[in-house]
Amino acid sequence: MIWSIAAVATGGLVGELADMLLRLLGLPATPRRAPNGDFDERLAELTAQLESSGLKTQELLDEMQHAMVERSNAVAEVQKRVEALREQEAEARNELAELEKVKPEAAEAFNRLVGDALDVRDKRSAKRDLVIFLLGCVFSVITGLVIQFAYGIYVGDLALPSLGSSPTRSASPR
């Protein structure tokens, strides 16, 4: 620290000596900076800039606070969902443990009961399908007869060409 103070002081002395030598030789000395206005004006300008930057900083902090609140709410929601899933998993494990305790004979009896009920339903379904099929056949025969009678179409009247005969040609002399 002493060296830095000494360097600043030495730099200032060297600058002053250089200016004195230049004046003695009749050359223009290094120009001094003129103050940029009154001290009060500069202070007011700096205060205004500081207030502006303070407002911008506050806006940034508010945005960051809002983002942090949103993120913390999202994290809380995820934690609630994870806890609910843990509870569901525990319930599923308990149900699985209870099912593992069931004897195989009881499970087979349950399957037989359910299977018998399904077989009865399938038999009823097969009977229903057969009845619907037969009714469809009867309906189509009746519909065909009505159409034949209405339009006068009879199967016996249709002239079908025989497969073994070929058309006759008249023999023409050459």
C-alpha positions as CSV (number, residue, x, y, z in Angstrom):
1,M,0.0,0.0,0.0
2,I,2.9,2.3,0.8
3,W,4.3,1.7,-2.7
4,S,1.0,2.6,-4.4
5,I,0.8,5.8,-2.5
6,A,4.4,6.6,-3.3
7,A,3.7,5.8,-7.0
8,V,0.8,8.2,-7.1
9,A,2.7,10.9,-5.4
10,T,5.7,10.4,-7.7
11,G,3.5,10.5,-10.7
12,G,1.9,13.7,-9.6
13,L,5.3,15.3,-8.9
14,V,6.7,14.2,-12.3
15,G,3.7,15.7,-14.0
16,E,4.2,19.0,-12.2
17,L,7.9,19.1,-13.0
18,A,7.1,18.3,-16.7
19,D,4.6,21.2,-16.8
20,M,7.2,23.6,-15.2
21,L,9.9,22.7,-17.7
22,L,7.5,23.1,-20.7
23,R,6.5,26.6,-19.4
24,L,10.2,27.6,-19.0
25,L,10.9,26.5,-22.6
26,G,7.9,28.4,-23.8
27,L,6.0,25.4,-24.9
28,P,2.3,24.9,-24.0
29,A,1.8,22.9,-20.9
30,T,-0.6,19.9,-20.7
31,P,-4.1,21.3,-20.6
32,R,-5.9,21.0,-17.3
33,R,-9.5,19.6,-17.3
34,A,-12.1,22.2,-16.8
35,P,-14.8,21.1,-14.4
36,N,-18.0,19.8,-16.1
37,G,-20.3,22.3,-14.6
38,D,-21.3,23.1,-11.1
39,F,-20.8,20.5,-8.4
40,D,-24.6,20.7,-7.5
41,E,-25.5,19.9,-11.1
42,R,-23.2,16.9,-11.3
43,L,-24.5,15.7,-7.9
44,A,-28.1,16.0,-9.1
45,E,-27.3,14.1,-12.3
46,L,-25.6,11.3,-10.5
47,T,-28.4,11.1,-8.0
48,A,-31.0,10.8,-10.9
49,Q,-28.9,8.1,-12.5
50,L,-28.6,6.3,-9.1
51,E,-32.4,6.5,-8.6
52,S,-33.0,5.1,-12.2
53,S,-30.6,2.2,-11.6
54,G,-32.2,1.6,-8.2
55,L,-35.7,1.3,-9.9
56,K,-34.4,-1.0,-12.5
57,T,-32.7,-3.1,-9.8
58,Q,-36.0,-3.3,-7.9
59,E,-37.9,-4.4,-11.0
60,L,-35.3,-7.1,-11.5
61,L,-35.6,-8.2,-7.9
62,D,-39.4,-8.3,-8.1
63,E,-39.2,-10.5,-11.2
64,M,-36.8,-12.8,-9.5
65,Q,-39.0,-13.0,-6.5
66,H,-42.0,-13.8,-8.7
67,A,-40.1,-16.5,-10.5
68,M,-38.9,-18.0,-7.2
69,V,-42.5,-18.1,-5.9
70,E,-43.7,-19.8,-9.1
71,R,-40.9,-22.4,-8.9
72,S,-41.5,-23.1,-5.2
73,N,-45.2,-23.6,-5.9
74,A,-44.3,-26.0,-8.8
75,V,-42.0,-27.9,-6.5
76,A,-44.7,-28.1,-3.8
77,E,-47.1,-29.5,-6.4
78,V,-44.6,-32.1,-7.6
79,Q,-44.0,-33.1,-4.0
80,K,-47.7,-33.5,-3.4
81,R,-48.0,-35.6,-6.5
82,V,-45.1,-37.8,-5.4
83,E,-46.6,-38.3,-2.0
84,A,-50.0,-39.3,-3.6
85,L,-48.2,-41.8,-5.8
86,R,-46.3,-43.2,-2.8
87,E,-49.7,-43.7,-1.0
88,Q,-51.1,-45.4,-4.1
89,E,-48.1,-47.6,-4.3
90,A,-48.4,-48.6,-0.6
91,E,-52.1,-49.4,-1.2
92,A,-51.3,-51.5,-4.2
93,R,-48.6,-53.4,-2.2
94,N,-51.1,-54.1,0.6
95,E,-53.7,-55.4,-1.9
96,L,-51.1,-57.6,-3.6
97,A,-50.0,-58.9,-0.2
98,E,-53.7,-59.8,0.6
99,L,-54.1,-61.5,-2.7
100,E,-50.9,-63.5,-2.1
101,K,-52.5,-64.8,1.1
102,V,-55.5,-66.2,-0.7
103,K,-55.3,-70.0,-1.0
104,P,-55.1,-71.4,-4.5
105,E,-58.3,-73.5,-3.9
106,A,-60.3,-70.4,-3.2
107,A,-59.0,-68.7,-6.3
108,E,-59.9,-71.8,-8.4
109,A,-63.5,-71.8,-6.9
110,F,-63.9,-68.2,-7.7
111,N,-62.7,-68.8,-11.3
112,R,-65.2,-71.7,-11.7
113,L,-68.1,-69.5,-10.5
114,V,-67.2,-66.7,-12.9
115,G,-66.5,-69.2,-15.7
116,D,-69.9,-70.9,-15.2
117,A,-71.7,-67.5,-15.4
118,L,-69.8,-66.7,-18.6
119,D,-70.6,-70.1,-20.1
120,V,-74.4,-69.6,-19.5
121,R,-74.2,-66.2,-21.1
122,D,-72.3,-67.6,-24.1
123,K,-74.9,-70.3,-24.6
124,R,-77.7,-67.7,-24.5
125,S,-75.7,-65.6,-27.0
126,A,-75.3,-68.6,-29.4
127,K,-79.0,-69.4,-29.2
128,R,-79.8,-65.8,-30.0
129,D,-77.4,-65.7,-32.9
130,L,-79.0,-68.9,-34.4
131,V,-82.6,-67.5,-34.1
132,I,-81.5,-64.2,-35.7
133,F,-79.8,-66.1,-38.6
134,L,-82.9,-68.3,-39.2
135,L,-85.2,-65.2,-39.2
136,G,-82.9,-63.5,-41.7
137,C,-83.1,-66.6,-44.0
138,V,-87.0,-66.7,-43.8
139,F,-87.2,-62.9,-44.4
140,S,-84.9,-63.1,-47.4
141,V,-86.9,-66.0,-49.0
142,I,-90.2,-64.1,-48.4
143,T,-88.7,-60.9,-49.8
144,G,-87.5,-62.7,-52.9
145,L,-90.9,-64.3,-53.6
146,V,-92.7,-61.0,-53.2
147,I,-90.3,-59.3,-55.7
148,Q,-90.7,-62.2,-58.2
149,F,-94.4,-62.0,-58.0
150,A,-94.5,-58.2,-58.2
151,Y,-92.2,-58.0,-61.3
152,G,-93.3,-61.2,-62.9
153,I,-89.9,-62.8,-62.8
154,Y,-90.0,-66.6,-62.8
155,V,-87.0,-68.8,-62.7
156,G,-88.5,-71.2,-65.3
157,D,-88.9,-68.4,-67.8
158,L,-85.2,-67.5,-67.9
159,A,-83.6,-69.0,-70.9
160,L,-80.1,-70.0,-70.1
161,P,-77.8,-71.1,-72.9
162,S,-76.6,-74.6,-72.7
163,L,-72.9,-75.2,-72.2
164,G,-72.4,-77.9,-74.7
165,S,-73.9,-76.3,-77.8
166,S,-72.2,-73.9,-80.1
167,P,-73.8,-71.4,-82.3
168,T,-74.6,-72.7,-85.8
169,R,-73.1,-71.0,-88.8
170,S,-74.6,-71.0,-92.1
171,A,-72.3,-72.5,-94.7
172,S,-71.5,-70.1,-97.4
173,P,-69.9,-71.1,-100.7
174,R,-66.6,-69.6,-101.5
